[in-house]
Amino acid sequence: MKRALIFCLLPLAFSTQPLIAETHAGYPIQTTPATGGEGTVNQADTNAYSLPQGNLSMTKRLDFSVGNSFFRNPWVEAPASTDARDGLGPLFNTNSCQGCHIKDGRGHPPGVDEPPVSLFLRLAVPADSVKDAELLRKHGFKPAPVYGSQLQTAALPAAKPEADLVIDWEPVQEILGDGTVVELRKPEYRIENPNYGPMPANLLVSPRVAPQMIGMGLLEAIPIADLEALADPEDTDNNGISGKLNQVWDVASQQTLPGRFGWKAAEPDVHQQSMGAFAGDMGLTSSIKPTTDCTPEQQCERFTHGGEPEVSDKVADFVTFYAKSLAVPARRDLGAESVQKGARLFNETGCAGCHTPKYQTGEVADRPDLSNQTIWPYTDLLLHDMGPALADGRDEFLADGNEWRTPPLWGIGLAQVVNPQSGFLHDGRARTLEEAILWHGGEARPAADRYRQMAESERSALIDFLNSL
């Protein structure tokens, strides 16, 4: 069955009876499977991330279906008879949104002899805070000369890709408190065969794997005051956690606003993030992103464009609606003893200090399905220092080279059901949730160290809890 036609949801049959205590160690504990509020869907197979909000009206589901078609189907070189989807490239990483967000889920690092489709490198060079002040205010970083802000590893037949991305994996052993040995893998990135001259000697690279798409409209609906209340950049409460809101440029309003989307929270809303992906990943222009990542040296103007803009406002609105309307799947095994034990350990170890469990969304104009919903995303959407092992050394607005946004954990237990190759963390290096925990450093190091010292039965319970999300 085509994903665009999947609207038959199983009935929501969530128990209203609490299965476990509602708070523990000062943090709330989820007592309902309805992670995404009234729009939660009962789906736990390969389509778990691909359904519309369960409380979306039938009329709006038609809009969802149209957005899905533009998200899923490939864009092509211009000119083409499919003029609503032409203008690809000439430089790009993939030819469809689905190419990165596999079944609306996470991407993964490339396998042996596999092109890096759902993982790419952000590029930059060090900036001068005075000389480059305006550039930093509106872009958050200084793009690399000639190669821009993102390495494009694919191109139209008459063009050359920017370069090849090669990943070398170094094994890293972790020995836990009870002697258990866990083998991690550390990536080393190489850029080979550059086609537009040598790479700058001071090049900064930041690997990014495509994240899952569920619940983005709900995350956008969290009142900013709630996130500001969680921020503690100076760690005034002395708990070792100093999360901060990124402050980024909003193209539509031409002002600086809090960021909440992307691995470094560098985008203020779903629409701008989506249009940024069209421009950077597929070489497609839109009203708010009228230029792509092509630079003058690459002479992209030689190629026929697919209209001005190539992604029309109407198509852009459909894609944004789709991205904001993907439902969150329900929790599973909520009453299992190991899951209940893991929920308590999650709070006790301090994981909930950044992965904030619960919010109430605000009022969203024309979107009752997103309004006033009790949701459990397990994120504070703030920037945190994750330590040198995960650092990329590349600033982005207020995010420094050690900082990453806390990713939402809802649906994480289904990530490898949706895409068996799915990896965890910003670059997909972690093949399991345990590996992801063990890479945590910086502000999260104390929580990861507590995990290292747990008995095997406790570690297993914590992983069972995460897999139930």
Secondary structure, DSSP 8 states (H G I E B T S, - for coil): --GGG-----------S-SS-SEETTEE---SS-TTGGG-B---STTTTS-B-TT--HHHHHHHHHHHHHHHS--B-SS-S-GGGB---SEES-SSHHHHSGGGS------TT---SSEEEEEEB---TTTTHHHHHHHSSB-BTTTBTB---EE-TTS--S-EEEEEEEEEEEE-TTS-EEEEEEEEEEEES-SSS---TT-EEEEEE----TTHHHHHTS-HHHHHHH--TT-TT-SS---B-EEEEETTTTEEEEE-BTTTT-BSSHHHHHHHHHHHHH----SS--S-S--GGG-GGGS--SSSSSS-HHHHHHHHHHHHHB--B---STT-HHHHHHHHHHHHTTGGGTS---EE----TT-TTTTT-EE-------EEE--GGG-----BTTB-TTEEE----TTGGGHHHH-TT--BSTTS-BSSHHHHHHH--GGGHHHHHHHHTS-HHHHHHHHHHHHH-
